[in-house]
């Protein structure tokens, strides 16, 4: 499976041949683009576009939970209404990201 998100290209599947990867690299170069990072994950969790993929499970990275804990602690001690509102908005966004990951994890993913 080939997934593209802005400038992030992910190739995944039970078996991805070297020939297939060569064709993808060639297509990138023919389009006048360059690739600069290659990561290979075999039978272990991988972080792809800020989401941990472990088999069929999707999970947020631990740093997302930490950002929420830090934000909630800051919100409790913040005295300035403007800054408290800003922190609250950031927390809403972070919690929304976690919810999107949770919802996608429950959605059946296509298999081939």
N, C-alpha and C positions, 0 to 999 in steps of 0.2 A: 504494500500500500504506500502511496506517495501522498504526503500531507504538506501543504504549503501555507504558512502563516506569515504574512508580510515578507520578511527576508529570511525566514527560517524554513528550510526544507528538511523533512524527515522521511526516511525510507524505513518501513517496518514490515515485518512478516515472519512467518515460521522459517523461511529460507529465502535469502536475498543473494543472488549469485554475483560473483565478481564481474561477470559480463554485463549484468544489469547495472551495477554501480558504474562501470566504465562508460556505458551509454549515457547515463545521467550526467556524469562529469563532462562528457563531450558536448552534450546539449547545453549545459551551462556555459561552457567556453565558446561554443558557436554563437550563442546569443550575446557575446561580448561581455559576459559577467565573469566574476571570479568567485571561487569558494575559498574560505580561509580556515575553516575548522572542520574536522571530521572526528566524530566520536563513534565508537563501536560498543554496543552493549549486547552481550550474549548471555541469556538466561540469568539476568539480574535486573533489578529496577533501574530505570533510566529517567532522568529529568529532561522533559521535552517541553519547551516553551513555558517553563515555570510550573509544570505539573509532573508529579512522579507517576510513571507508568510502570506497573508491576503486573505482568501478565494481562489480565482483563480489568484489573483494578486501577482507578485513578485516585490519586491522593495529593493534597497540597504539601509542599515542602514544610519542614518544621519551622523555618524562618517566618512563614506566614502566620502561624499560631503565635510565635514570639512577638511579631509586630502588633498583633491584637492585644496581647497581655500588656506590652509596654504602653500602648495607646490608652488602654483602659486605666492603667495606673496613672498616667499623665492627666487624663480627664478628671480623675477624682481629686487631684491636687491643684488643677488649674483654676485660678481666680478670675482671669480676664475673660469676659463673655465671648469676645471675638475669637480668642485662641481656643476656648472650649468648643465653640461651634466648628472651628476648623478641624480640631482633633476628632470631634464627633462625625464629621463628614468623611474623614479618612477611615475611621472605624467602619462606617457604613459601606464604604467601597471595599475594604478588606473582607468584611463578612460576606458581601455580595460575591466576591471572587470565590470564597470557600463554598458558597451555595452553588455556584455554577459548576464547580468541580464535582460536588456531591451529586447534582442532577445528571451530569454527563456520565458519571460512574454507574448510575442506575439505568442509563439508556443502552440498549443492546447495540454493540458495535458490529459493523459489517464484517463478515468472514469470507475468506476465499479458499 
